[in-house]
Amino acid sequence: MNYCFRIAEKLLLSGLLISSSPKLLTMKTTNYFRFAITVLSIFFISSCKKTVENNQQSINAPNKAPIVAAGNDIKVVLPANEILLEGSFYDSENNVKTIEWTKLSGPDSFAIENKNDLKTRVSNLAEGVYQFELTVTDHLDAIGKDVVTVTVEPGATIEVGTSEVIYRNLNWINPLYSSLELPNIYSYVPQGQPIKVFVKRDDSTDWEEIQLVSNTGTTALYEYFIEERPDGAGMYNYGSLYLFYYGNDTGDSPDVKVQF
């Protein structure tokens, strides 16, 4: 502000010096010049005052805590036991001091790769429900927090008999259609052996037989095939049996039985 006033002062002094010299200005010109200098000086003083007021408002504004988002809740199915935490924050004063992920609740088994990064991996997860909290602290120790829930569900269990194998608690996947994957089917069923495939939904006690995928079109609700292509056409895994479902109710964890 002192700088602005010094400019205004110099303008006024310059105007007085020039206007007082009869050799430089006529009376009429002097009056105009004095008027112009006065207006400019008032303008500078007014601008300085507004600047000071705005700065004072900024100084007096209360510090706001960071606004924090820990991301959407996550679900993972064993044997997968690793997830990616992706948090974010907004701080109007842009004076953030620390960022930290911590576990609030859940099983003892877990490992946070870098607790001070907004984006970090968590591994060694066990079955259960975890809550991870993202805390952001600014330089005035104002704190913003948010929590994300990570649910780790049990994966399929496999029961092997002399002439059948049962995959229990499978989870629906969606490459093209809703489907169930039975990985490494040839580890349990001799390759080339004729098989029968059955599915049992959670709301039923009956096993329903499934037909092999037809290339001529079908009205069946289920079909299956075994991926024999080494690259899986970029969509499927070699040696897995896939059961396709053309309905919409995929909220359960069905069992699939293969007889040979």
Wavefront OBJ file of the C-alpha trace (Angstrom):
o trace
v 0.000 0.000 0.000
v 2.878 2.387 0.790
v 4.064 1.929 -2.779
v 0.681 3.043 -4.158
v 0.600 6.114 -1.933
v 4.137 7.060 -2.972
v 3.035 7.033 -6.603
v 0.036 9.216 -5.797
v 2.266 11.581 -3.803
v 4.712 11.917 -6.679
v 1.867 12.621 -9.083
v 0.554 15.416 -6.850
v 4.016 16.934 -6.337
v 4.736 16.764 -10.059
v 1.421 18.451 -10.763
v 2.165 21.226 -8.258
v 5.661 21.838 -9.591
v 4.618 21.945 -13.221
v 1.457 23.947 -12.646
v 3.407 26.542 -10.611
v 5.799 27.245 -13.466
v 4.433 30.024 -15.691
v 7.043 29.222 -18.274
v 5.629 25.746 -18.798
v 1.844 26.180 -18.728
v -0.847 28.724 -19.403
v -3.498 29.265 -16.711
v -6.116 27.234 -18.582
v -3.734 24.376 -19.228
v -2.621 24.503 -15.606
v -6.170 24.016 -14.364
v -6.728 21.068 -16.666
v -3.430 19.560 -15.639
v -4.155 19.971 -11.927
v -7.541 18.327 -12.425
v -6.051 15.361 -14.284
v -3.336 14.843 -11.669
v -5.900 15.001 -8.864
v -8.130 12.395 -10.546
v -5.183 10.059 -11.113
v -4.080 10.454 -7.503
v -7.569 9.660 -6.211
v -7.704 6.608 -8.500
v -4.398 5.256 -7.157
v -5.406 5.841 -3.525
v -8.771 4.122 -4.086
v -7.097 1.147 -5.774
v -4.613 0.851 -2.926
v -7.431 0.891 -0.373
v -9.300 -1.909 -2.181
v -6.127 -3.983 -2.387
v -5.519 -3.601 1.330
v -9.139 -4.504 2.123
v -8.988 -7.607 -0.071
v -5.709 -8.688 1.511
v -7.120 -8.098 4.969
v -10.165 -10.230 4.122
v -7.867 -13.019 2.960
v -5.857 -12.773 6.162
v -8.971 -12.784 8.350
v -10.711 -15.664 6.458
v -10.893 -18.789 8.645
v -8.745 -21.717 7.576
v -10.831 -24.534 6.082
v -10.117 -28.212 6.573
v -9.310 -30.239 3.431
v -12.235 -31.998 1.747
v -11.316 -35.667 1.455
v -12.685 -38.586 -0.616
v -11.367 -42.097 0.036
v -12.950 -43.543 -3.125
v -15.728 -46.024 -3.808
v -16.216 -49.138 -1.690
v -14.399 -52.194 -3.049
v -15.248 -55.894 -3.254
v -12.675 -58.594 -3.985
v -13.070 -62.371 -4.164
v -10.387 -64.755 -2.952
v -7.898 -65.988 -4.100
v -7.409 -62.387 -5.265
v -6.180 -60.568 -2.137
v -4.909 -57.211 -3.357
v -6.720 -53.935 -4.049
v -5.851 -50.385 -5.082
v -6.858 -47.481 -2.851
v -7.401 -44.247 -4.787
v -8.129 -41.177 -2.677
v -8.409 -37.490 -3.495
v -8.743 -34.174 -1.679
v -9.404 -30.466 -2.204
v -7.821 -27.782 -0.035
v -8.881 -24.198 -0.765
v -5.746 -22.747 0.870
v -3.459 -25.272 -0.868
v -1.417 -25.798 2.291
v -1.606 -29.556 2.862
v 1.042 -30.967 5.178
v 0.431 -34.719 5.401
v -1.532 -37.525 3.737
v -1.994 -40.880 5.448
v -3.939 -44.138 5.004
v -4.723 -46.180 8.120
v -6.802 -49.287 8.823
v -9.744 -48.606 11.122
v -11.129 -52.123 11.330
v -10.969 -55.570 9.775
v -8.822 -58.708 9.871
v -5.234 -58.465 11.080
v -3.790 -59.544 7.737
v -3.014 -56.589 5.440
v -0.081 -54.589 4.077
v -0.304 -50.982 2.817
v 2.389 -50.390 0.219
v 2.766 -46.629 0.818
v 0.510 -45.134 3.465
v 1.437 -41.540 2.489
v 0.349 -41.760 -1.161
v -3.172 -40.948 -2.333
v -2.958 -43.961 -4.645
v -1.542 -47.105 -3.064
v -1.905 -50.879 -3.117
v -3.028 -53.005 -0.172
v -2.078 -56.689 -0.241
v -2.290 -59.823 1.951
v -6.001 -59.297 2.521
v -8.006 -62.006 4.275
v -11.685 -62.869 4.195
v -13.733 -60.227 5.977
v -14.645 -56.539 5.897
v -11.986 -53.831 6.179
v -12.308 -50.089 6.653
v -9.438 -47.886 5.524
v -9.359 -44.188 6.441
v -7.682 -41.434 4.435
v -6.595 -38.457 6.581
v -5.339 -35.173 5.097
v -3.862 -32.515 7.419
v -2.959 -28.944 6.466
v -0.223 -26.711 7.931
v -2.631 -25.246 10.485
v -3.523 -28.801 11.612
v -7.028 -28.716 10.159
v -7.986 -32.314 9.331
v -10.195 -33.879 6.670
v -11.092 -37.588 6.705
v -13.006 -40.183 4.713
v -13.425 -43.962 4.897
v -13.592 -46.664 2.233
v -14.937 -50.176 2.925
v -13.189 -53.196 1.380
v -15.089 -56.500 1.430
v -13.089 -59.684 0.835
v -15.368 -62.583 -0.008
v -14.508 -66.280 0.075
v -13.606 -67.822 -3.249
v -14.731 -71.082 -4.727
v -13.991 -74.325 -2.956
v -13.372 -77.498 -4.944
v -14.556 -80.963 -3.968
v -13.004 -83.780 -5.997
v -14.624 -87.244 -6.184
v -13.791 -90.356 -8.164
v -16.048 -89.422 -11.082
v -17.010 -85.812 -10.438
v -15.681 -82.444 -9.326
v -17.795 -79.725 -7.684
v -16.889 -76.043 -7.654
v -18.777 -74.265 -4.876
v -19.495 -70.571 -4.272
v -18.531 -69.363 -7.734
v -18.830 -65.683 -8.633
v -20.355 -64.313 -11.807
v -18.047 -62.582 -14.279
v -18.983 -60.602 -17.381
v -16.644 -60.836 -20.377
v -19.574 -60.880 -22.859
v -22.368 -62.667 -21.042
v -22.792 -63.400 -17.361
v -20.650 -66.451 -16.819
v -18.942 -68.692 -14.283
v -15.332 -69.825 -14.681
v -14.046 -73.221 -13.527
v -10.259 -72.833 -13.812
v -7.883 -75.712 -14.621
v -10.668 -78.183 -15.361
v -8.162 -80.652 -16.850
v -6.467 -80.910 -13.471
v -9.524 -82.884 -12.337
v -11.138 -84.198 -15.516
v -9.146 -86.320 -18.014
v -8.825 -84.385 -21.296
v -11.029 -85.881 -24.004
v -13.272 -87.593 -21.466
v -17.040 -87.103 -22.082
v -18.514 -84.913 -19.387
v -21.833 -83.650 -18.059
v -22.129 -80.203 -16.504
v -24.715 -79.145 -13.903
v -25.462 -75.907 -12.070
v -27.211 -75.349 -8.738
v -28.341 -71.845 -7.838
v -28.481 -70.561 -4.266
v -32.284 -70.546 -4.268
v -32.560 -74.160 -5.424
v -31.694 -77.637 -4.158
v -31.735 -79.162 -7.668
v -28.872 -79.648 -10.090
v -29.790 -78.434 -13.605
v -27.912 -80.005 -16.514
v -26.205 -77.592 -18.948
v -25.663 -78.202 -22.666
v -22.504 -77.549 -24.674
v -22.442 -74.253 -26.574
v -24.318 -74.554 -29.876
v -23.249 -72.757 -33.041
v -26.746 -73.022 -34.508
v -28.451 -70.832 -31.942
v -30.303 -71.807 -28.808
v -33.110 -70.758 -26.519
v -31.436 -72.406 -23.514
v -30.824 -70.306 -20.423
v -27.365 -71.854 -19.844
v -24.521 -73.173 -22.029
v -20.915 -74.181 -21.398
v -17.641 -74.614 -23.228
v -13.996 -75.405 -22.396
v -11.384 -72.986 -23.717
v -8.914 -74.954 -25.864
v -7.181 -72.005 -27.542
v -3.807 -71.182 -25.939
v -4.435 -67.426 -26.148
v -8.106 -67.689 -25.199
v -8.897 -65.184 -27.955
v -7.733 -62.539 -25.514
v -10.854 -63.056 -23.389
v -10.710 -66.488 -21.760
v -8.157 -68.641 -19.942
v -6.855 -71.832 -21.490
v -8.151 -74.937 -19.727
v -11.039 -73.189 -18.001
v -14.642 -74.343 -18.310
v -17.041 -71.439 -18.767
v -20.743 -71.602 -18.020
v -22.762 -68.874 -19.765
v -26.006 -67.574 -18.327
v -28.412 -65.509 -20.445
v -30.608 -64.293 -17.588
v -30.305 -61.270 -15.328
v -30.337 -62.535 -11.743
v -26.630 -62.821 -10.917
v -26.652 -61.876 -7.260
v -25.881 -65.365 -5.958
v -22.836 -67.677 -5.805
v -23.807 -70.888 -7.633
v -22.238 -74.351 -7.471
v -21.204 -76.201 -10.635
v -20.713 -79.953 -10.902
v -18.804 -81.763 -13.649
v -19.316 -85.514 -14.005
v -16.964 -87.684 -16.095
l 1 2 3 4 5 6 7 8 9 10 11 12 13 14 15 16 17 18 19 20 21 22 23 24 25 26 27 28 29 30 31 32 33 34 35 36 37 38 39 40 41 42 43 44 45 46 47 48 49 50 51 52 53 54 55 56 57 58 59 60 61 62 63 64 65 66 67 68 69 70 71 72 73 74 75 76 77 78 79 80 81 82 83 84 85 86 87 88 89 90 91 92 93 94 95 96 97 98 99 100 101 102 103 104 105 106 107 108 109 110 111 112 113 114 115 116 117 118 119 120 121 122 123 124 125 126 127 128 129 130 131 132 133 134 135 136 137 138 139 140 141 142 143 144 145 146 147 148 149 150 151 152 153 154 155 156 157 158 159 160 161 162 163 164 165 166 167 168 169 170 171 172 173 174 175 176 177 178 179 180 181 182 183 184 185 186 187 188 189 190 191 192 193 194 195 196 197 198 199 200 201 202 203 204 205 206 207 208 209 210 211 212 213 214 215 216 217 218 219 220 221 222 223 224 225 226 227 228 229 230 231 232 233 234 235 236 237 238 239 240 241 242 243 244 245 246 247 248 249 250 251 252 253 254 255 256 257 258 259 260
